[in-house]
Amino acid sequence: MPDRVMARGSHVELRLCERHPASEAAMPLDAEHERLAYIQEGALIVAIADDPPVELHAGDSYVVPAGARCVFEVLEPATVLEAIGPAQR
C-alpha cells in the first residue's frame, strides 16, 4: 500500500505509512522537508544521518532532519504515522 495522505495544512502534511518486512530500504534524500514519525505498530531498525542504527517498536518515534540520510529495516509489519514539514504540494 502506498503512503496515504491523511491531512494537509499549509505547513504540515500527515501520512499513514505501511511498512512490510524486506531488505534494507532508504528514504530518498530530501533537503527541504523534516519528517517526524510515530510507530503505531510493528518494529523497525532506523539509522539517521551518521547516528548508529536504533531498534524501534510501537510507541516509539524518530525525527529525520531535512537533508539527513535515513535507512530502515522492517523487522515486523509496521504502521507509521509521519508528519512532514513543510507540507509537500
PLY file of the C-alpha trace (Angstrom):
ply
format ascii 1.0
element vertex 89
property float x
property float y
property float z
element edge 88
property int vertex1
property int vertex2
end_header
0.00 0.00 0.00
1.47 3.41 -0.89
1.70 6.08 1.77
-1.70 7.67 2.36
-2.06 11.41 2.97
-4.36 11.77 5.98
-4.36 15.58 6.25
-2.55 18.52 4.70
-2.24 22.05 6.04
-0.24 24.94 4.75
2.80 23.92 6.85
2.46 20.21 7.70
1.33 17.04 5.94
0.27 13.92 7.87
0.78 10.50 6.24
-0.05 6.93 7.19
2.67 4.54 6.02
2.51 0.76 5.94
5.92 -0.93 6.05
6.41 -4.64 5.35
9.43 -6.84 6.11
12.00 -6.65 3.36
15.66 -5.97 2.98
17.11 -2.62 3.95
15.38 0.40 2.40
16.46 4.01 2.15
14.21 7.06 2.14
15.01 9.46 -0.69
17.30 12.27 0.42
15.11 15.35 0.94
16.81 18.67 1.64
13.53 20.58 2.06
11.38 18.50 4.43
11.77 17.42 8.05
9.98 14.17 8.97
8.62 13.26 12.39
7.45 9.68 12.71
5.47 7.72 15.32
5.41 3.92 15.12
1.83 2.88 15.76
2.54 -0.85 15.46
5.39 -3.11 14.40
9.16 -2.78 14.65
11.92 -1.13 12.60
15.65 -0.58 12.76
16.30 3.05 11.79
19.64 4.74 11.04
19.55 8.52 10.60
22.50 10.52 9.25
25.70 9.25 10.93
23.95 8.00 14.08
24.11 4.27 14.86
21.04 2.18 13.95
18.33 2.02 16.63
15.65 -0.67 17.05
12.24 0.98 17.47
8.86 -0.54 18.37
5.21 0.52 18.66
5.00 3.69 20.73
8.48 4.93 19.72
9.16 7.92 17.49
12.02 9.40 15.48
12.92 12.58 13.59
14.66 12.83 10.21
16.03 16.36 9.79
15.83 17.96 6.35
18.79 16.79 4.27
19.61 13.80 6.51
20.02 10.28 5.16
17.60 7.71 6.61
17.86 3.95 6.17
15.44 1.50 7.76
14.88 -2.23 8.00
11.41 -3.56 8.79
11.55 -6.26 11.48
7.77 -6.69 11.85
4.99 -5.28 9.65
4.70 -1.66 10.78
2.23 1.19 10.64
3.96 4.55 10.88
2.28 7.93 11.23
4.53 10.57 9.66
4.32 14.36 9.80
6.25 16.18 7.08
7.02 19.86 7.20
6.69 21.96 5.28
3.75 20.25 3.56
4.55 18.70 0.19
2.45 20.03 -2.66
0 1
1 2
2 3
3 4
4 5
5 6
6 7
7 8
8 9
9 10
10 11
11 12
12 13
13 14
14 15
15 16
16 17
17 18
18 19
19 20
20 21
21 22
22 23
23 24
24 25
25 26
26 27
27 28
28 29
29 30
30 31
31 32
32 33
33 34
34 35
35 36
36 37
37 38
38 39
39 40
40 41
41 42
42 43
43 44
44 45
45 46
46 47
47 48
48 49
49 50
50 51
51 52
52 53
53 54
54 55
55 56
56 57
57 58
58 59
59 60
60 61
61 62
62 63
63 64
64 65
65 66
66 67
67 68
68 69
69 70
70 71
71 72
72 73
73 74
74 75
75 76
76 77
77 78
78 79
79 80
80 81
81 82
82 83
83 84
84 85
85 86
86 87
87 88
